[in-house]
Structures are given as structure tokens and as C-alpha cells.
């Protein structure tokens, strides 16, 4: 899996953020109509898993990627990225009704930014270790402030400190998910990493749904509107865009670009959906500033060193160098990741 140029990767992740906004709206409406918010998450993950299963049946490249993973000897914990996605879905289901969307979103983005800085600093993602530079810290702070601006005027729920911290943990979990999925993709293919993500996340969501009694809803009234069941398809696209972004940009910048797309997608839904609130200037300003934050964080955010080959049985972060930012496509040719051949992602 080779890196896209940073500008192209940013654009793709922003589109993934737009898809995420649409997915959230569809899942929320579906959960409301069937009488159980958790069922919306179940349908989302089940739909994504079904698409992955179809891909395994019809795409030889996907099966080849999984075969490459079996030979890569990655540590077992590299395959647990899907748990991060399951965690944020479950946390959001129970925290949003208490905190409100505004507080939850700000706390999640704060956790994601903190997690992105930590994960990039540790070199957990395939892009390599990224130093904790002032532009990267400034980008993380600007992104969190921009999201706060976008939530102006939104209703606030009960400010429970424990739930705020839980939302922060959810953001951290998503950052770790992006890094681990990126390592799996670097060892195999993006398609194989997407398959592993859903293979891990779907059983976790099903287990939580069962414990929460979601399957005890008597005769759920499944709505006929087809677009309410597109969460799985959108989820596959979102995971794929994050894989590309992490490979080229690192976790912090990928997370900021995703949030910018989510805000922009939410604004589009407000404008296009019947009865929507229309143009909200704080959301527009927040989306633009979050994208600016992703650019600012990349001023000196390219990798200063590459990680060890993904096929190693153990992992250790490389030492940080003080070399300047390296333009996309000009990394050293002796990089283990740049030289690793990989079958097409399908």
C-alpha cells in the first residue's frame, strides 16, 4: 500500500468525513424508528460485514491480502483496531442523550487530538514516528477550538464529568483504531485491513447490543426507506479513507481532516434535508478552521524516521530525528514500507 500525496489524502479523508456525517444521520433515524438506538449500530456493522464478505467471495485481491497478513507475523494486538470503532459507537449511543451532541463532539475531538499526538509520537502508525512539534500541538488545539465554535447554539445536556471523560476515551480509541488499522494495511492491503476491522468490531457491537437488551425489542418496525440502511456501505468507505489518510498524513492530521468533513457533511444535510435548520455560520466556520488545523499540524509533521518492517514479530518505535519535513513521494527508497510489495487492494 503506497502513500497518496498529502493534498490528495486530505481530500479523500474529508470525503470520508462527509460520509461519516451521512452515516450518523441514517443510523440515528433508523434507531429512532425501530425504538432502539443500539439496533442502528448493529445494522451498520452487520451491513459493513456483509459487504466485506461479498468482497472476499468476488475479489481475489482481498483473499490474497489476507494470505499476506497470515505470513506477516504481526503482533496479535495490531488486529484489535476494530474495537476502537465499536467503542465510539457504543459510547455515543449512551452518552449523547445525557451530554448532548455539542459536549460529546467536543470531548470526542479533544480525545482524538490527544490520542493522535500520542500515537504519532510513539510511531504506532505506519507513517513512522512524528515529533511533538509546536505546529502539531497548535493544530490539535485549533481543531478542538474549531469544533467548539461549530457547536455554538446547540442544546447542552447534563454536564456529567464521568461521561465527558468517557467521550474523551472514545476519541482516544478512534485514534488507536486508525493507527492499528494502518499497520495492518501496510503489512497486507487496505482491503484486508478493512475486512479485519469489521471482523473485530461487529462481534463486539453485537455483544454489547445483546447485553443492553436491544434484541428484546418486540417486533421492531423496520422502515422501508432504503437510505436508512446505507450505514454499512458508508462505514466501509470511511474505514478505507482513514487507512489512506493514516498512511500519508499520520493519525492526528487524519483525525482533524475527518472532523472537518463531518462538520461540512452535517452542514450539507442541514441545507438539503426538508425541515433542516439551513446554513449555520458557526458550523461553516468550524469546518474551515478544522481543515486549517489539519494543514497547520502538517507544517513539520512528516515522519522523521520510518518504523520497523510490519512483518516483525515485535514492534518498537524508532528514534526521533530532527530532520525537516520531507515532501510526499521523496522518502528514502530503503524504507521497509516503501519497498514492501503488496497486491492490489481491490
C-alpha positions in Angstrom: 0.0 0.0 0.0 1.7 3.2 -1.2 1.1 6.7 0.1 -1.0 9.3 -1.7 0.3 12.9 -1.9 -0.8 14.8 1.3 -3.2 17.0 -0.6 -5.0 14.1 -2.2 -5.1 12.2 1.1 -6.6 15.2 2.9 -9.3 15.5 0.2 -10.1 11.8 0.5 -10.4 11.8 4.3 -12.6 14.9 4.1 -14.9 13.0 1.8 -14.8 10.2 4.4 -15.9 12.7 7.0 -18.9 13.7 4.8 -19.8 10.0 4.6 -19.5 9.8 8.4 -22.0 12.6 8.8 -24.4 10.9 6.5 -23.9 7.6 8.3 -24.6 9.1 11.7 -27.8 10.7 10.5 -29.0 7.5 8.9 -28.2 5.4 11.9 -29.8 7.9 14.3 -33.0 8.0 12.3 -33.1 4.2 12.0 -32.5 3.7 15.7 -35.3 6.2 16.5 -37.8 4.5 14.2 -37.1 0.9 15.4 -37.2 2.1 19.0 -33.6 1.1 19.9 -30.5 3.3 19.1 -28.2 0.3 19.5 -30.0 -1.5 16.7 -28.9 1.2 14.3 -25.3 0.5 15.2 -26.0 -3.3 14.8 -27.4 -2.8 11.3 -24.5 -0.5 10.4 -21.8 -3.1 11.4 -23.8 -6.0 10.0 -24.1 -4.2 6.7 -20.4 -3.5 6.5 -19.6 -7.0 7.4 -21.9 -8.3 4.7 -20.2 -6.1 2.1 -16.8 -7.3 3.3 -18.0 -10.9 3.0 -19.1 -10.3 -0.6 -15.7 -8.8 -1.3 -14.0 -11.9 0.0 -16.1 -14.0 -2.3 -15.6 -12.0 -5.5 -12.3 -10.2 -5.1 -9.2 -12.4 -5.3 -7.0 -9.5 -4.3 -8.9 -9.3 -0.9 -8.2 -13.0 -0.2 -4.6 -12.5 -1.3 -4.2 -9.6 1.1 -5.5 -11.8 4.0 -3.0 -14.5 3.0 -0.2 -11.9 3.1 -1.3 -10.9 6.6 -1.1 -14.5 7.8 2.5 -14.6 6.7 3.4 -11.2 8.1 3.6 -12.3 11.7 2.1 -9.1 13.0 1.7 -9.0 16.8 -1.9 -10.0 17.7 -2.8 -6.7 19.2 -2.4 -5.0 15.8 -5.6 -6.6 14.7 -7.7 -5.1 17.5 -8.3 -1.7 15.8 -12.0 -2.5 15.1 -12.6 -2.4 18.9 -12.0 1.4 18.7 -14.8 1.8 16.2 -17.1 -0.4 18.3 -16.2 1.6 21.4 -17.1 5.0 20.0 -20.4 3.7 18.6 -21.5 2.3 21.9 -20.2 5.2 23.9 -22.0 7.7 21.7 -25.3 5.7 22.0 -25.4 6.1 25.7 -23.5 9.4 26.3 -25.1 11.7 23.7 -28.6 11.6 25.3 -27.1 12.8 28.6 -24.4 15.3 27.5 -26.0 16.4 24.2 -24.3 16.3 20.8 -22.3 19.5 21.4 -20.4 18.4 24.6 -20.0 14.9 23.3 -18.5 16.1 20.0 -16.0 18.5 21.6 -14.9 15.9 24.1 -14.5 13.2 21.4 -12.4 15.5 19.2 -10.3 16.6 22.2 -9.6 12.9 22.9 -8.9 12.1 19.3 -6.5 15.0 19.0 -4.7 14.0 22.2 -4.6 10.4 21.0 -3.4 11.4 17.6 -0.5 13.3 19.1 0.4 10.4 21.4 0.1 7.7 18.7 2.1 9.7 16.1 4.8 10.4 18.7 5.0 6.7 19.6 5.3 5.8 15.9 2.4 3.3 16.2 1.0 4.2 12.7 2.9 3.1 9.5 3.8 6.7 8.7 6.5 6.5 11.3 7.3 8.5 14.4 6.3 12.2 14.3 7.9 14.6 16.7 5.7 16.6 19.1 6.4 19.9 17.4 4.7 23.3 18.1 2.7 23.2 14.8 1.3 19.8 15.6 0.2 20.8 19.1 -1.2 24.1 17.7 -3.1 22.1 15.1 -4.6 19.8 17.8 -5.7 22.8 19.9 -7.0 24.8 17.0 -9.1 21.8 15.8 -10.7 21.3 19.2 -11.4 25.0 19.5 -12.9 25.0 16.0 -15.3 22.1 16.9 -16.3 24.1 20.0 -17.1 27.0 17.7 -19.2 24.8 15.5 -21.3 23.7 18.4 -22.4 27.2 19.4 -26.1 27.4 19.9 -26.5 23.6 20.3 -28.5 22.4 23.3 -26.5 21.2 26.2 -27.4 18.3 28.4 -26.3 17.4 31.9 -22.6 18.1 32.4 -21.5 14.9 34.0 -17.7 14.8 34.3 -17.6 11.0 34.2 -19.4 10.9 30.9 -17.3 13.7 29.4 -14.2 11.7 30.3 -15.8 8.6 28.7 -16.3 10.6 25.5 -12.6 11.6 25.6 -11.7 7.9 25.9 -13.9 7.2 22.9 -11.8 9.8 20.9 -8.6 8.1 22.1 -10.0 4.7 21.0 -10.6 6.0 17.5 -7.1 7.4 17.2 -5.7 4.0 18.2 -8.0 2.3 15.8 -6.7 4.4 12.9 -3.1 3.6 13.8 -3.6 -0.2 14.2 -5.7 -0.5 11.0 -2.9 1.4 9.2 -0.3 -1.0 10.4 -2.4 -4.0 9.2 -2.9 -2.3 5.8 0.9 -1.7 5.5 1.5 -5.3 6.2 -1.1 -6.5 3.6 -3.6 -4.4 1.7 -6.2 -1.8 2.5 -9.0 -4.3 1.6 -7.6 -6.9 4.0 -7.3 -4.3 6.8 -10.9 -3.2 6.2 -12.0 -6.9 6.5 -10.2 -7.3 9.8 -11.7 -4.1 11.2 -15.2 -5.4 10.6 -14.4 -8.9 11.7 -13.4 -7.5 15.1 -15.9 -4.6 15.5 -19.1 -6.4 14.6 -18.9 -9.2 17.3 -18.1 -6.5 19.9 -21.2 -4.4 18.9 -23.4 -7.5 18.8 -22.3 -8.5 22.3 -22.9 -5.0 23.7 -26.3 -4.9 22.0 -27.3 -8.2 23.5 -26.2 -7.1 27.0 -28.2 -3.9 26.5 -31.3 -5.9 25.6 -31.5 -4.4 22.1 -32.7 -7.7 20.7 -35.6 -7.9 23.1 -37.5 -5.1 21.3 -40.9 -6.6 20.4 -41.4 -6.7 16.7 -39.2 -3.7 15.6 -41.0 -1.6 12.9 -38.3 -1.6 10.2 -38.9 1.4 8.0 -38.9 0.9 4.2 -36.7 3.9 3.3 -33.6 2.4 1.7 -31.2 5.1 2.6 -31.5 4.3 6.3 -29.7 1.0 5.6 -26.6 2.5 3.9 -24.6 2.8 7.2 -22.6 -0.3 6.4 -21.7 0.8 2.9 -20.7 4.2 4.2 -18.7 2.6 7.0 -16.6 0.6 4.6 -15.8 3.8 2.7 -14.9 5.7 5.9 -12.5 2.9 7.1 -10.9 2.9 3.7 -10.4 6.6 3.7 -8.8 6.5 7.1 -6.4 3.9 6.0 -5.2 6.1 3.1 -5.0 9.1 5.4 -3.0 7.5 8.2 -0.6 6.1 5.7 0.1 9.6 4.2 -0.7 12.0 7.0 -0.4 10.3 10.3 -3.2 9.9 12.9 -3.6 13.5 14.1 -4.0 15.1 10.7 -6.2 12.3 9.5 -8.5 12.8 12.5 -8.7 16.6 12.0 -9.5 16.2 8.3 -12.2 13.6 9.1 -13.8 16.1 11.6 -13.7 18.8 9.0 -15.6 16.6 6.6 -18.1 15.6 9.3 -18.9 19.3 10.0 -19.1 20.0 6.3 -21.3 17.0 5.7 -23.5 18.0 8.6 -23.9 21.4 7.1 -24.9 20.0 3.8 -27.5 17.8 5.4 -28.9 20.9 7.2 -29.2 22.7 3.9 -30.6 19.8 1.8 -32.9 17.9 4.1 -36.5 19.1 4.3 -37.1 20.9 7.6 -33.4 21.3 8.2 -32.0 24.4 10.1 -30.3 25.7 7.0 -27.0 27.4 6.9 -25.3 27.7 10.3 -22.4 30.1 10.2 -20.6 28.6 13.3 -20.6 25.2 11.7 -19.2 26.6 8.4 -16.5 28.5 10.3 -15.7 25.4 12.4 -15.4 23.2 9.4 -13.0 25.6 7.7 -10.9 26.1 10.8 -10.7 22.4 11.4 -9.3 21.9 7.9 -6.9 24.7 8.6 -5.8 22.9 11.7 -5.1 19.8 9.7 -2.8 21.9 7.4 -1.1 23.6 10.3 -0.4 20.3 12.0 1.4 19.2 8.9 3.9 22.1 8.7 6.5 19.9 10.3 4.6 16.8 10.7 6.0 14.4 8.1 7.8 11.4 9.5 11.4 11.9 10.8 12.0 8.1 10.7 10.2 5.0 9.5 9.1 2.2 11.7 10.5 -1.3 11.6 9.0 -3.6 8.9 5.4 -4.5 9.6 6.2 -8.2 9.4 8.3 -8.1 12.5 7.1 -10.3 15.4 7.7 -7.4 17.8 7.4 -3.7 17.5 9.5 -0.9 18.8 9.3 2.8 17.8 12.3 4.3 16.0 14.3 7.1 17.4 13.2 10.6 16.5 15.4 12.7 14.2 15.3 16.5 13.9 15.3 16.4 10.1 12.9 18.9 8.4 9.6 17.8 6.8 10.0 15.6 3.8 7.7 16.2 0.8 5.4 13.4 -0.2 6.9 10.9 -2.6 10.5 11.8 -1.7 11.0 9.4 1.3 14.1 7.3 1.4 13.9 4.4 -1.0 15.4 2.0 1.5 12.2 2.3 3.7 10.8 -1.1 4.5 7.3 0.1 3.9 8.2 1.8 0.5 9.9 -1.3 -0.8 7.4 -3.9 0.5 5.5 -5.3 -2.5 1.8 -5.6 -1.9 -1.0 -7.0 -4.1 -3.7 -4.5 -5.3 -6.3 -3.6 -2.7 -9.2 -4.4 -4.9 
